[in-house]
Amino acid sequence: MSGYRCGTVALAGRPNTGKSSLLNKLLGEKLAIVSRKAQTTRHLVTGILTTADCQYLLVDLPGYQTRHLSVLNRVLNRRAAEGARDCDVVAFVLEALRFGAADCAVLARIPPQAPLVAVVNKIDRVKDSAALLPFVERLSREREFAAIVPVSARTGRNLPELLRVLRGLLPQAQAAYPAEQLTDRTERFLAAEVLREKLFRLLGEDLPYRCDVALESFREQGPVRRLEATIWVERESQKPIVVGAGGERLKRIASAARRELEARFGGKVYLGVWVKVKRDWTGDTRALRQLGYG
């Protein structure tokens, strides 16, 4: 396949710039979980986009956290730094007309060896498009970029141009995965992530950051999948908040996850969910390893 290209593209940036939404829009379906709360992403998720002349391995990195430095956040920051280092191209995602101290901190941690593309997201929110030009000019003075591409992950505007730019920076290589494969992650991993997304969407502002999900059992019986999951919290006082009066909130969380999983897997899903305490797990290195943050 002469001239074919294949390589990894790390989506880096501070929390809440739309990296996961960008990944999903490029793939044409939902892979990474999303919410309006910052730093929903905790695990490296690779989306595989295969075209006639290129296979893009798009790695959604956790948003680099500079404000709250728990042990968990230090682990996530390390993952983000390693993901940016071990790729062929870094796509630095930021919001249109917003470039602050947190963005500078992320940019300073991106290693110099990989080609760097600035992806100016959320241009659909810019009322005066004339304001974009001076913003792009200012950005170009912050660091040497291979390209600066304004896009909208919500509408898909200018994403073909972004793919064209990224392709030109990737190495010539054969496809690493079959054309029909969407991700390197398992259904088990994706199921746990969907449940965790519902925690972010259906709980208050702070509690989702104190919760995590472990899938204890994943069994396939023909078209039916039977799942059992544990939602871990840090304190006994948090359990009744997640469960809700008469178990109502937990039922809503589990039902929302089950509906999405049935649509994703194309079959019936039975989902059992329990809430347990793993005390102060966000600050406990051993607990984090047990939860897959080694």
Residue pairs with C-beta under 8 A, 6 or more apart in sequence:
1 174
1 175
3 53
3 172
4 53
4 54
4 55
4 172
4 173
4 174
4 175
5 53
5 54
5 55
5 167
5 170
5 171
5 172
5 173
6 54
6 55
6 56
6 57
6 170
6 171
6 173
6 174
6 175
6 176
7 56
7 57
7 87
7 88
7 89
7 170
7 171
7 173
8 46
8 57
8 58
8 59
8 86
8 87
8 88
8 89
9 56
9 57
9 58
9 59
9 87
9 88
9 89
9 90
9 91
9 166
9 170
10 59
10 61
10 83
10 84
10 86
10 87
10 89
10 90
10 91
10 114
11 19
11 22
11 23
11 58
11 59
11 60
11 61
11 91
11 93
11 119
12 19
12 61
12 64
12 80
12 83
12 84
12 90
12 91
12 92
12 93
12 106
12 110
13 19
13 61
13 63
13 64
13 92
13 93
13 94
13 103
13 106
14 63
14 64
14 66
14 94
14 102
14 103
14 105
14 106
15 38
15 39
15 63
15 64
15 65
15 102
16 37
16 38
16 39
16 63
17 63
17 93
17 94
17 95
17 121
17 122
18 93
18 95
18 121
18 122
18 153
18 154
19 32
19 41
19 60
19 61
19 63
19 93
20 32
20 33
20 34
20 40
20 41
20 45
20 60
21 34
21 153
21 154
22 93
22 119
22 121
22 151
22 153
23 31
23 32
23 45
23 47
23 58
23 60
24 30
24 31
24 32
24 34
24 47
24 153
25 153
25 154
25 156
25 159
26 47
26 49
26 56
26 58
26 159
26 162
26 163
27 47
27 48
27 49
27 58
27 182
29 182
30 264
31 45
31 47
31 182
31 183
31 190
32 41
32 45
32 47
32 60
32 193
33 40
33 41
33 193
33 194
33 196
33 197
33 200
34 40
34 197
35 197
35 200
35 201
35 208
37 200
37 205
37 208
38 63
39 62
39 63
39 65
39 76
39 209
40 197
40 200
41 60
41 61
41 62
41 63
42 62
42 72
42 76
42 196
42 293
43 62
43 79
43 189
43 193
43 292
44 59
44 60
44 61
44 62
44 79
44 83
45 59
45 60
45 183
45 185
45 193
46 57
46 58
46 59
46 60
46 183
46 184
46 185
47 57
47 58
47 60
47 182
47 183
48 55
48 56
48 57
48 58
48 177
48 181
48 182
48 183
48 184
49 55
49 56
49 58
49 163
50 56
50 175
50 177
50 179
50 180
50 181
51 163
53 167
54 163
54 167
54 170
55 175
55 176
55 177
55 179
56 163
56 166
56 167
56 170
57 176
57 177
59 83
59 87
61 79
61 80
61 83
61 84
62 76
62 77
62 79
62 80
63 80
64 77
64 80
64 81
64 102
64 105
64 106
64 109
65 73
65 76
65 77
66 101
66 102
66 105
67 102
69 77
70 282
70 283
71 282
71 283
71 284
71 285
71 288
72 281
72 282
72 283
72 288
72 293
75 288
75 293
76 293
80 109
81 109
84 90
84 109
84 110
84 111
84 114
85 111
85 114
87 114
88 114
88 115
88 169
88 170
88 171
89 114
89 115
89 116
89 117
89 146
89 166
89 169
89 170
90 110
90 114
90 115
90 116
90 117
91 117
91 119
91 162
91 166
92 106
92 107
92 110
92 116
92 117
92 118
92 119
92 145
93 119
93 121
94 103
94 118
94 119
94 120
94 121
94 139
95 120
95 121
95 122
96 120
96 121
96 122
96 123
96 125
96 126
96 132
96 135
96 150
97 126
97 131
97 132
97 135
99 135
99 138
99 139
99 142
104 142
107 142
107 143
110 116
115 146
115 169
116 143
116 144
116 145
116 146
117 145
117 146
117 147
117 148
117 149
117 162
117 165
117 166
117 169
118 139
118 145
118 147
118 148
118 149
119 149
119 151
119 162
120 132
120 135
120 136
120 139
120 148
120 149
120 150
120 151
121 151
121 152
121 153
122 152
122 153
122 154
123 129
123 132
123 150
123 151
123 152
123 157
123 158
124 152
124 154
124 155
124 157
126 132
132 150
136 148
136 150
139 145
139 148
140 148
146 165
146 169
147 165
149 158
149 161
149 162
149 165
150 158
151 157
151 158
151 159
151 161
151 162
152 158
153 159
177 184
183 190
187 218
187 225
187 265
188 215
188 218
189 215
190 264
191 215
191 218
191 225
191 227
191 229
191 257
191 261
192 213
192 214
192 215
192 229
193 213
194 257
194 260
194 261
194 264
195 213
195 229
195 231
195 253
195 254
195 257
195 271
195 273
196 208
196 211
196 212
196 213
197 257
198 253
198 254
198 256
198 257
199 207
199 208
199 211
199 213
199 231
199 242
199 253
200 208
201 256
202 249
202 252
202 253
202 256
203 211
203 241
203 242
203 249
203 253
204 241
207 233
207 238
207 241
207 242
209 282
210 233
210 234
210 235
210 238
210 282
211 231
211 232
211 233
211 238
211 242
212 231
212 232
212 281
212 291
213 229
213 230
213 231
213 232
214 229
214 230
214 232
214 291
214 292
215 227
215 228
215 229
216 228
216 229
216 230
217 226
217 227
217 228
218 225
218 226
218 227
219 225
219 226
219 227
220 226
223 266
223 267
223 268
224 267
224 268
224 269
224 270
225 261
225 265
225 267
225 268
225 269
225 270
226 269
226 270
227 261
227 269
227 270
227 271
227 272
228 271
228 272
228 273
228 274
229 271
229 272
229 273
229 274
230 273
230 274
230 275
230 276
231 242
231 253
231 273
231 274
231 275
231 276
232 276
232 277
232 278
232 281
232 291
233 239
233 242
233 275
233 276
233 277
233 278
234 277
234 278
234 279
234 280
234 281
234 282
235 277
235 279
235 280
236 277
238 277
239 275
239 276
239 277
241 249
242 249
242 250
242 253
242 275
243 249
243 250
243 275
244 250
244 251
244 252
250 273
250 275
253 273
254 271
254 272
254 273
257 271
257 273
258 269
258 270
258 271
261 269
261 271
262 268
262 269
278 284
278 287
278 290
278 291
280 287
281 287
281 288
281 291
282 288
288 294
